Amino acid sequence: METSGQTSAHTPETGDDVVSAAERTAERIAEKLGASVRTSKVFGDPVERGDVTVIPVARARWGFGGGGGRSQDDQSGTGGGGGATMSPVGYIEIRGDGTTRFKRTVAANDIAAMAAVCLVASLVIARMVRTR
C-alpha cells in the first residue's frame, strides 16, 4: 500500500528518496522563513520630523532544520521547522544638511547581559583573591 509521503519500494535508492524529500522540506521552510525576514522588516519605515529622517534598524536571526527517515517497516517520513527573532538595535538619523549617523539603542536584555558578565567576573576575581 502506498500513500503520499510514504513509499514501500525495496530498492537501493529508497534512502535517496528520504534524503530528497528532506531536502525539499528544508527548502520550503527556508523559502517561507526567508520571505518573513526581509530588509523592510530590519529597516523600518522612515519617520520624518522637520529636517531629520529617522530609520529604525533591527537585528534579525533565523534558523531552521529538517530531516527524514525510514522505519523498520519501510515507512518514510520527513519533517522540519524554523523560527526567527528580531530585536531593535538602533536607528539611522539623516539630517537635512546631508549628515548621516547610526545611533545604537540599548535594550533591557543588553543591560541584563552586561550585568551578568560583571557579576561573574566579580565572583571569579573574588575567588582568585581568597585563594592566595
C-alpha positions as CSV (number, residue, x, y, z in Angstrom):
1,M,0.0,0.0,0.0
2,E,1.3,3.4,-0.9
3,T,0.2,6.8,0.5
4,S,1.5,10.3,-0.2
5,G,4.8,11.0,1.6
6,Q,5.4,7.2,2.1
7,T,7.0,4.7,-0.2
8,S,7.3,0.9,0.1
9,A,9.8,0.2,-2.7
10,H,12.6,-2.1,-1.8
11,T,15.4,-0.6,-4.0
12,P,18.8,0.7,-3.0
13,E,17.6,4.2,-3.9
14,T,15.0,4.3,-1.1
15,G,17.4,6.1,1.2
16,D,17.8,8.7,-1.6
17,D,14.1,9.2,-1.7
18,V,14.1,10.1,2.0
19,V,17.0,12.5,1.5
20,S,15.4,14.1,-1.5
21,A,12.1,14.6,0.5
22,A,14.0,16.0,3.5
23,E,15.9,18.4,1.2
24,R,12.6,19.6,-0.3
25,T,11.1,20.1,3.1
26,A,14.1,22.1,4.3
27,E,14.0,24.2,1.1
28,R,10.3,25.0,1.6
29,I,11.0,26.0,5.2
30,A,13.9,28.2,4.2
31,E,11.8,29.9,1.5
32,K,8.9,30.7,3.9
33,L,11.2,31.8,6.6
34,G,13.3,34.0,4.2
35,A,10.1,35.6,3.0
36,S,9.2,36.6,6.5
37,V,12.5,38.2,7.4
38,R,13.0,40.9,4.7
39,T,15.1,44.1,4.6
40,S,11.8,46.1,5.1
41,K,11.5,44.4,8.5
42,V,15.1,45.1,9.5
43,F,15.0,48.7,8.3
44,G,11.6,50.1,9.4
45,D,9.6,52.8,7.7
46,P,11.3,56.2,7.8
47,V,9.9,58.8,10.1
48,E,10.3,62.5,9.2
49,R,10.3,65.3,11.7
50,G,11.4,68.7,10.4
51,D,14.7,68.3,8.6
52,V,15.5,64.9,10.3
53,T,14.6,61.5,8.9
54,V,14.9,58.5,11.3
55,I,15.1,54.9,10.0
56,P,14.7,52.2,12.7
57,V,17.1,49.3,12.5
58,A,16.7,45.8,13.9
59,R,18.8,42.6,14.1
60,A,17.3,39.6,12.6
61,R,18.3,36.0,13.4
62,W,16.7,32.9,12.0
63,G,17.4,29.2,11.8
64,F,15.7,26.0,10.6
65,G,16.2,22.4,10.4
66,G,14.7,19.3,8.8
67,G,15.2,15.7,8.4
68,G,13.8,12.4,7.3
69,G,14.0,8.8,8.0
70,R,12.6,5.3,7.4
71,S,11.1,3.0,9.9
72,Q,11.8,-0.7,10.2
73,D,8.6,-1.5,8.4
74,D,9.8,0.7,5.5
75,Q,7.6,3.7,6.2
76,S,9.3,7.0,5.4
77,G,8.7,10.5,6.7
78,T,10.2,13.9,6.8
79,G,9.7,17.0,9.0
80,G,11.2,20.2,9.9
81,G,10.7,23.6,11.5
82,G,12.2,27.0,11.8
83,G,11.9,30.3,13.5
84,A,13.0,33.9,13.5
85,T,13.6,36.6,16.0
86,M,14.1,40.3,15.6
87,S,15.3,42.9,18.1
88,P,15.8,46.6,17.8
89,V,19.5,47.8,17.7
90,G,19.3,51.4,16.8
91,Y,18.4,53.9,14.2
92,I,19.8,55.8,11.3
93,E,19.5,59.6,11.5
94,I,19.6,61.6,8.3
95,R,19.7,65.3,8.7
96,G,18.7,68.0,6.1
97,D,22.3,69.1,5.7
98,G,23.2,65.5,4.4
99,T,24.9,64.2,7.5
100,T,24.0,60.7,8.4
101,R,24.9,58.7,11.5
102,F,23.8,55.4,13.2
103,K,22.8,55.6,16.8
104,R,22.7,52.4,18.8
105,T,19.9,51.9,21.3
106,V,20.4,49.9,24.5
107,A,17.8,47.3,25.1
108,A,16.9,45.8,28.5
109,N,18.4,42.4,27.5
110,D,21.7,44.2,26.7
111,I,21.8,45.7,30.2
112,A,21.0,42.3,31.8
113,A,23.7,40.6,29.8
114,M,26.3,43.2,30.8
115,A,25.2,42.9,34.5
116,A,25.6,39.1,34.3
117,V,29.1,39.4,32.8
118,C,30.1,41.8,35.6
119,L,28.7,39.6,38.3
120,V,30.5,36.5,37.0
121,A,33.8,38.5,36.6
122,S,33.4,39.8,40.2
123,L,32.9,36.3,41.6
124,V,35.9,35.0,39.7
125,I,38.1,37.8,40.9
126,A,36.9,37.4,44.5
127,R,37.6,33.7,44.4
128,M,41.1,34.3,43.0
129,V,41.9,36.8,45.7
130,R,40.7,34.4,48.5
131,T,42.8,31.5,47.3
132,R,46.0,33.5,47.5
